[in-house]
């Protein structure tokens, strides 16, 4: 299986990079994992609704350019469906058995994701109704993907 995470913006925080590197390494025996960064659109603080949509659309075009046609796309969205770790593992199991060997997770920029990316999404996933920094979501997502594989393999993992 190949797991890709497409994320808007460059990761700068050293502690997040270290955590991401650790979970990417841990995932090695289970899946080929890659993180694809696309450039974020520069945007001042006080944008109109139209300007916000323009920013999301430009970032969305960059995201969609990186999504393989045959990939199963899971977008991270506040309004998405919340799953337990076991339910995420079950979804992976179904995808590996009946669906796709390529899973692409999409983490949008600070304004969210465009409607075009939402239209391409096969599944909208939410970690919480709370808002998290999109850079931190990379680490949280990788940990949950790793946990899902440990659950599927019936291997121990600390709680």
C-alpha positions as CSV (number, residue, x, y, z in Angstrom):
1,X,0.0,0.0,0.0
2,X,1.1,3.6,-0.7
3,X,0.0,6.3,1.7
4,X,0.6,9.9,0.6
5,X,-0.2,13.1,2.5
6,X,-0.6,16.2,0.5
7,X,-0.3,19.3,2.7
8,X,-0.3,23.0,2.0
9,X,2.7,24.9,3.2
10,X,6.2,24.2,4.4
11,X,6.9,22.6,7.7
12,X,9.3,24.7,9.7
13,X,9.0,23.5,13.3
14,X,11.9,21.1,14.2
15,X,9.9,19.2,16.8
16,X,7.1,18.4,14.2
17,X,9.7,17.3,11.6
18,X,11.3,14.9,14.1
19,X,7.9,13.4,15.0
20,X,6.9,13.1,11.3
21,X,10.2,11.5,10.5
22,X,9.8,9.0,13.4
23,X,6.3,7.9,12.3
24,X,7.3,7.8,8.6
25,X,10.1,5.4,9.7
26,X,7.7,3.3,11.8
27,X,5.3,3.0,8.9
28,X,8.0,1.6,6.6
29,X,7.2,-2.1,7.2
30,X,3.5,-1.5,6.5
31,X,3.3,1.1,3.7
32,X,5.3,3.3,1.4
33,X,4.7,6.7,2.8
34,X,5.3,10.1,1.3
35,X,4.6,13.7,2.3
36,X,4.0,16.1,-0.5
37,X,4.1,19.8,0.3
38,X,2.4,22.3,-2.0
39,X,3.0,26.0,-1.8
40,X,0.6,28.1,0.3
41,X,-0.9,31.2,-1.2
42,X,0.2,34.4,0.5
43,X,-2.7,36.0,2.1
44,X,-3.1,39.0,4.4
45,X,-5.2,38.7,7.6
46,X,-8.2,40.7,6.5
47,X,-9.5,39.0,3.3
48,X,-12.9,39.3,1.8
49,X,-14.9,36.1,1.3
50,X,-14.1,36.3,-2.4
51,X,-10.4,36.7,-1.7
52,X,-10.5,33.7,0.7
53,X,-12.1,31.5,-2.0
54,X,-9.5,32.6,-4.5
55,X,-6.7,31.6,-2.1
56,X,-8.3,28.2,-1.5
57,X,-8.9,27.7,-5.2
58,X,-5.2,28.4,-6.1
59,X,-4.0,26.0,-3.3
60,X,-6.6,23.5,-4.5
61,X,-5.2,23.5,-8.0
62,X,-1.8,22.7,-6.6
63,X,-3.2,19.9,-4.5
64,X,-5.2,18.4,-7.4
65,X,-2.1,18.4,-9.6
66,X,-0.4,16.0,-7.1
67,X,-3.3,13.6,-6.8
68,X,-3.0,10.4,-8.9
69,X,-6.1,9.6,-10.9
70,X,-6.5,6.1,-9.3
71,X,-6.0,7.2,-5.7
72,X,-8.6,7.0,-2.9
73,X,-8.7,10.6,-1.5
74,X,-9.4,11.4,2.1
75,X,-9.7,15.0,2.9
76,X,-9.3,16.3,6.5
77,X,-12.2,18.6,7.2
78,X,-13.8,19.9,10.3
79,X,-17.3,18.9,9.0
80,X,-16.0,15.4,8.0
81,X,-16.9,12.1,9.7
82,X,-15.2,11.3,13.0
83,X,-13.9,7.8,13.4
84,X,-12.3,5.8,16.1
85,X,-8.9,4.4,15.5
86,X,-10.4,1.0,15.0
87,X,-12.9,2.3,12.5
88,X,-10.0,4.0,10.5
89,X,-8.2,0.6,10.6
90,X,-11.3,-1.1,9.2
91,X,-11.6,1.5,6.5
92,X,-8.0,0.8,5.5
93,X,-8.6,-3.0,5.5
94,X,-11.6,-2.5,3.2
95,X,-9.6,-0.3,0.8
96,X,-6.7,-2.7,0.7
97,X,-9.0,-5.6,0.0
98,X,-11.6,-4.1,-2.3
99,X,-10.5,-0.6,-3.3
100,X,-7.3,1.1,-3.9
101,X,-3.7,0.5,-3.0
102,X,-3.1,4.2,-3.1
103,X,-4.5,6.4,-0.4
104,X,-4.0,10.1,-0.5
105,X,-4.8,12.3,2.5
106,X,-5.2,16.0,1.9
107,X,-4.5,18.6,4.6
108,X,-5.6,22.1,3.4
109,X,-4.1,25.4,4.3
110,X,-5.1,27.8,7.0
111,X,-8.3,28.7,5.2
112,X,-9.3,25.1,4.5
113,X,-9.7,23.3,1.2
114,X,-11.4,24.4,-2.0
115,X,-14.7,23.0,-3.3
116,X,-12.8,21.4,-6.2
117,X,-10.7,19.4,-3.8
118,X,-13.8,18.5,-1.8
119,X,-15.5,17.3,-5.0
120,X,-12.5,15.0,-5.7
121,X,-12.6,13.6,-2.2
122,X,-13.8,10.1,-1.7
123,X,-14.2,10.6,2.1
124,X,-14.1,13.6,4.4
125,X,-12.5,12.8,7.8
126,X,-12.6,14.9,10.9
127,X,-10.3,14.5,13.8
128,X,-12.4,16.8,16.0
129,X,-14.8,19.8,15.9
130,X,-11.8,21.7,17.2
131,X,-9.4,23.5,14.9
132,X,-5.7,22.4,14.8
133,X,-2.7,23.9,13.1
134,X,-2.5,22.3,9.7
135,X,1.2,21.6,10.2
136,X,0.5,19.7,13.4
137,X,-2.2,17.6,11.6
138,X,0.6,15.9,9.6
139,X,2.0,14.4,12.7
140,X,-1.3,13.5,14.2
141,X,-2.4,11.9,11.0
142,X,0.7,9.8,10.6
143,X,0.4,8.6,14.2
144,X,-3.2,7.5,13.5
145,X,-2.2,5.8,10.2
146,X,0.5,3.9,12.1
147,X,-1.9,3.0,14.8
148,X,-4.4,1.7,12.2
149,X,-1.7,-0.6,10.7
150,X,-0.8,-1.9,14.2
151,X,-4.5,-2.6,14.8
152,X,-4.8,-4.4,11.5
153,X,-1.8,-6.6,12.2
154,X,-3.0,-7.3,15.7
155,X,0.3,-6.0,17.0
156,X,0.7,-4.2,20.4
157,X,0.9,-0.5,20.6
158,X,0.8,1.7,23.7
159,X,-2.4,3.5,24.4
